[in-house]
């Protein structure tokens, strides 16, 4: 899989449906670079890094997380850059980091409604060995917004909430007039079932 080019400084790796791998962004400044979302697994991050290598780019210095859902965060354990997330995102990641990743524990979370069938199925496809799942928290958190200067280009991370989940963050690059919103406009699949 290869990156699609939006501008001379912004690229994205397309989504794939089978295991719910979302779009992952790449913003290149003159000093630093930033990845938008961490993907759903170390394998997803490896695919991203291999695609970057084809373009002659280094792995990102920063990773901006748009929301807590597994497909956007479970690759955090495999990225090299500093991870930035909203405080609510980090709170939920902290809760999930204490979860057990066994068939029995996942079955129980389905029964209690902590997890939904679609995500459960995709997680099991992405991780044939569930013991490889490592959920971790971010290195940097913020409440309303934070701006990262990458060198001649800035990334504004803005908490926007929305119907999908209340921790949704937009990543806006004003110099390029490009906006990444993760899944912010999608419906709430958990029906406000997560504890904030």
C-alpha positions, 0 to 999 in steps of 0.5 A, a space after each residue: 500500500 502507498 501513500 496518497 498525496 494531498 499537498 507537497 507536505 501532507 500525505 495519507 495512507 488509505 483505510 482498509 476495510 477488512 480489519 477496520 484500519 483507518 486513514 493515517 495522515 502524515 504532515 512534513 515540516 522542515 524540522 519535524 513530522 507528525 502522524 495523524 492517528 496511530 493505527 490499529 496495530 504494530 502491523 499497521 504502523 509497520 505498513 505505514 513506516 514502509 510506505 514512508 520509506 518508499 517516499 524517502 521520509 523518516 518515521 514521524 516525530 509526533 503522533 496526534 490521536 483523534 479519539 480513543 477507539 482501538 483502530 486509531 490507538 492500538 498502534 501507539 505501542 509501535 510508534 517512535 514519536 511522542 504521542 499527543 492525545 486529548 485528556 479524555 482520550 488518555 483517560 479511556 486509554 488508561 482504563 483500557 490498558 488495564 483490560 485483559 486481552 483473552 478470549 474470555 475477557 473479550 467475551 465478557 466485555 461484549 456481554 457487558 456492552 463495554 465492547 461492540 461486536 464489530 470492533 471485537 470481530 475486527 480486533 480478533 482478525 487483526 490480532 490472531 494472537 491476542 496477547 500481542 495487544 498492548 494499550 498505552 497512554 499518551 506522552 502529551 495531553 491537552 484539554 482544549 487545543 494544542 499547536 505543534 510547530 513542525 517548521 514552516 507548518 503547524 498542526 492545530 489539535 482542537 477538541 471538537 467532540 461530536 456524535 461519534 465520541 466526546 473526545 474527538 479531536 480535529 487536526 488542522 494544518 492552516 498553511 495547507 488548509 487541510 483538516 483531519 477529523 478522524 471519525 468525528 462525524 460518524 454515529 456513536 457506536 457505543 451509545 455513550 456506553 464508555 465511562 468518562 
